[in-house]
Amino acid sequence: MRLYRRLAAATAAVLFVIAVPYEALPSSPARQDPRADPFGAACRVRTAGSRVTAYCHNPYPEPDRLRLHIECLRWWDLDGDSAPVTAGPAATVRLTGRCWQEVGAVWVSHARADPR
């Protein structure tokens, strides 16, 4: 009986560790380093019916290439990705897009701009 209890406790501990969501795990050491170069514009996304508008402000000295991605709710409605827009230092940019009917999901992707 004691062996059974020990095995049950060990199994429960292993299942708990496996089931912990990724967001609950500590971030990488690079993210915790205050000297790491900050990057990425802060974006506010608004949806009004089938239209989507995102305002992104880049407070950092490095340019950020932004794209708006829209996933439409209906299977026949085409999803959309905007052309890349570069937000320079201390700049605010507006990204827009739409679906024909309902919007399912919206997100903004970030990429480091070419140093050319």
C-alpha beads as a LAMMPS data file, in Angstrom:
LAMMPS data file: protein, C-alpha beads

116 atoms
115 bonds

1 atom types
1 bond types

-500.0 500.0 xlo xhi
-500.0 500.0 ylo yhi
-500.0 500.0 zlo zhi

Masses

1 110.0

Atoms # bond

1 1 1 0.000 0.000 0.000
2 1 1 2.863 2.391 0.799
3 1 1 4.437 1.774 -2.617
4 1 1 1.098 2.544 -4.267
5 1 1 0.836 5.883 -2.418
6 1 1 4.391 6.849 -3.332
7 1 1 3.800 6.009 -6.995
8 1 1 0.525 7.951 -6.991
9 1 1 2.189 10.991 -5.440
10 1 1 5.093 10.864 -7.912
11 1 1 2.708 10.474 -10.855
12 1 1 0.610 13.412 -9.665
13 1 1 3.729 15.591 -9.336
14 1 1 4.899 14.713 -12.856
15 1 1 1.453 15.410 -14.327
16 1 1 1.318 18.767 -12.547
17 1 1 4.679 19.833 -13.961
18 1 1 3.664 18.770 -17.463
19 1 1 0.311 20.559 -17.204
20 1 1 1.741 23.942 -16.130
21 1 1 0.996 26.413 -18.940
22 1 1 3.894 27.933 -20.840
23 1 1 2.969 31.453 -19.686
24 1 1 3.474 30.426 -16.046
25 1 1 7.107 29.479 -16.629
26 1 1 9.766 32.119 -15.969
27 1 1 10.902 34.084 -18.981
28 1 1 14.294 33.686 -20.569
29 1 1 17.313 35.378 -18.937
30 1 1 17.629 37.735 -21.918
31 1 1 14.190 39.179 -21.177
32 1 1 15.058 39.700 -17.533
33 1 1 18.293 41.522 -18.398
34 1 1 17.637 45.263 -17.989
35 1 1 20.548 46.034 -20.316
36 1 1 18.952 44.141 -23.229
37 1 1 17.982 46.407 -26.118
38 1 1 14.272 47.188 -25.826
39 1 1 12.331 46.737 -29.036
40 1 1 8.776 46.741 -30.311
41 1 1 5.993 49.227 -30.758
42 1 1 2.982 49.215 -28.449
43 1 1 -0.235 48.699 -30.408
44 1 1 -3.892 49.422 -29.702
45 1 1 -6.288 47.495 -31.914
46 1 1 -9.915 48.538 -32.396
47 1 1 -12.587 46.545 -34.205
48 1 1 -15.755 48.249 -35.406
49 1 1 -18.014 45.778 -37.166
50 1 1 -15.965 44.368 -40.021
51 1 1 -13.276 47.074 -39.964
52 1 1 -10.051 46.912 -37.945
53 1 1 -7.709 49.784 -37.073
54 1 1 -4.440 49.470 -35.168
55 1 1 -2.439 52.413 -33.849
56 1 1 1.153 51.487 -33.002
57 1 1 3.633 53.786 -31.260
58 1 1 7.347 52.980 -31.233
59 1 1 9.043 54.613 -28.225
60 1 1 12.422 52.993 -28.945
61 1 1 15.324 54.201 -31.131
62 1 1 15.266 51.131 -33.385
63 1 1 12.652 51.024 -36.212
64 1 1 9.937 48.367 -36.038
65 1 1 8.336 46.796 -39.146
66 1 1 4.689 46.147 -38.369
67 1 1 2.032 44.070 -40.134
68 1 1 -1.645 43.780 -39.297
69 1 1 -3.086 40.263 -39.569
70 1 1 -6.844 39.732 -39.707
71 1 1 -8.541 36.357 -39.505
72 1 1 -12.165 36.549 -40.631
73 1 1 -14.849 34.547 -38.862
74 1 1 -16.580 33.122 -41.947
75 1 1 -14.823 30.319 -43.826
76 1 1 -15.462 31.962 -47.200
77 1 1 -14.221 35.385 -46.106
78 1 1 -10.574 35.965 -47.053
79 1 1 -8.117 36.596 -44.232
80 1 1 -5.862 39.584 -44.711
81 1 1 -2.289 40.630 -43.988
82 1 1 -1.300 44.249 -44.471
83 1 1 1.832 45.398 -46.214
84 1 1 4.733 46.017 -43.808
85 1 1 4.855 49.525 -42.370
86 1 1 7.952 50.839 -40.616
87 1 1 7.451 52.753 -37.385
88 1 1 10.545 54.841 -36.801
89 1 1 11.755 56.125 -33.442
90 1 1 9.023 58.030 -31.563
91 1 1 6.597 57.517 -34.466
92 1 1 2.968 56.392 -34.476
93 1 1 1.561 54.520 -37.465
94 1 1 -1.964 53.438 -38.381
95 1 1 -2.726 50.025 -39.894
96 1 1 -6.167 49.224 -41.279
97 1 1 -7.953 46.235 -42.739
98 1 1 -11.343 44.596 -42.948
99 1 1 -13.380 41.468 -43.483
100 1 1 -16.564 41.321 -45.506
101 1 1 -18.484 40.314 -42.395
102 1 1 -17.368 39.428 -38.856
103 1 1 -13.771 39.605 -37.650
104 1 1 -12.515 36.471 -35.897
105 1 1 -9.023 37.388 -34.659
106 1 1 -6.573 40.270 -35.058
107 1 1 -2.885 40.618 -34.217
108 1 1 0.098 42.756 -35.107
109 1 1 3.472 41.194 -35.905
110 1 1 6.786 42.932 -35.258
111 1 1 10.126 42.572 -37.029
112 1 1 13.390 44.427 -36.845
113 1 1 13.731 46.796 -39.813
114 1 1 16.613 46.458 -42.272
115 1 1 19.504 48.732 -41.276
116 1 1 20.001 49.850 -44.928

Bonds

1 1 1 2
2 1 2 3
3 1 3 4
4 1 4 5
5 1 5 6
6 1 6 7
7 1 7 8
8 1 8 9
9 1 9 10
10 1 10 11
11 1 11 12
12 1 12 13
13 1 13 14
14 1 14 15
15 1 15 16
16 1 16 17
17 1 17 18
18 1 18 19
19 1 19 20
20 1 20 21
21 1 21 22
22 1 22 23
23 1 23 24
24 1 24 25
25 1 25 26
26 1 26 27
27 1 27 28
28 1 28 29
29 1 29 30
30 1 30 31
31 1 31 32
32 1 32 33
33 1 33 34
34 1 34 35
35 1 35 36
36 1 36 37
37 1 37 38
38 1 38 39
39 1 39 40
40 1 40 41
41 1 41 42
42 1 42 43
43 1 43 44
44 1 44 45
45 1 45 46
46 1 46 47
47 1 47 48
48 1 48 49
49 1 49 50
50 1 50 51
51 1 51 52
52 1 52 53
53 1 53 54
54 1 54 55
55 1 55 56
56 1 56 57
57 1 57 58
58 1 58 59
59 1 59 60
60 1 60 61
61 1 61 62
62 1 62 63
63 1 63 64
64 1 64 65
65 1 65 66
66 1 66 67
67 1 67 68
68 1 68 69
69 1 69 70
70 1 70 71
71 1 71 72
72 1 72 73
73 1 73 74
74 1 74 75
75 1 75 76
76 1 76 77
77 1 77 78
78 1 78 79
79 1 79 80
80 1 80 81
81 1 81 82
82 1 82 83
83 1 83 84
84 1 84 85
85 1 85 86
86 1 86 87
87 1 87 88
88 1 88 89
89 1 89 90
90 1 90 91
91 1 91 92
92 1 92 93
93 1 93 94
94 1 94 95
95 1 95 96
96 1 96 97
97 1 97 98
98 1 98 99
99 1 99 100
100 1 100 101
101 1 101 102
102 1 102 103
103 1 103 104
104 1 104 105
105 1 105 106
106 1 106 107
107 1 107 108
108 1 108 109
109 1 109 110
110 1 110 111
111 1 111 112
112 1 112 113
113 1 113 114
114 1 114 115
115 1 115 116
